[in-house]
Amino acid sequence: MNTPIALVLATLIIGGLVADTMIYGNEHLIFLGKEILDLIEWIAFWR
């Protein structure tokens, strides 16, 4: 992955998080963070 592609992906992800926070509030981000941590633990177990 080169730098321009990484910057575009990072911009899209941050923009999506900002839009989600503006529309729905912070509760979704807390849930998403907890679920991502659970997914990371599950993947690390199978590694």
C-alpha positions in Angstrom: 0.0 0.0 0.0 1.4 3.3 -1.0 1.1 6.6 0.8 -1.8 8.2 -1.2 -4.0 5.1 -0.8 -3.3 5.0 2.9 -4.2 8.7 3.3 -7.4 8.2 1.4 -8.4 5.2 3.5 -7.5 7.1 6.7 -9.6 10.1 5.6 -12.6 7.9 4.8 -12.4 6.1 8.1 -12.0 9.3 10.2 -14.8 11.0 8.1 -17.1 8.0 8.8 -16.4 8.1 12.5 -17.0 11.9 12.6 -20.3 11.6 10.7 -21.4 8.7 12.9 -20.6 10.7 16.0 -22.5 13.8 14.7 -25.6 11.8 13.7 -25.9 9.2 16.5 -23.6 10.3 19.4 -20.8 8.6 21.2 -22.6 5.5 22.3 -21.9 3.7 19.0 -18.2 4.4 19.2 -17.9 2.9 22.7 -19.7 -0.3 21.5 -17.6 -0.5 18.4 -14.4 -0.1 20.4 -15.4 -2.9 22.7 -16.3 -5.2 19.9 -13.0 -4.5 18.0 -11.1 -5.3 21.2 -13.0 -8.6 21.5 -12.3 -9.4 17.8 -8.5 -8.7 18.3 -8.4 -11.0 21.3 -10.3 -13.7 19.4 -7.9 -13.4 16.4 -4.9 -13.4 18.7 -6.1 -16.7 20.3 -6.3 -18.4 16.9 -2.9 -17.1 15.8 
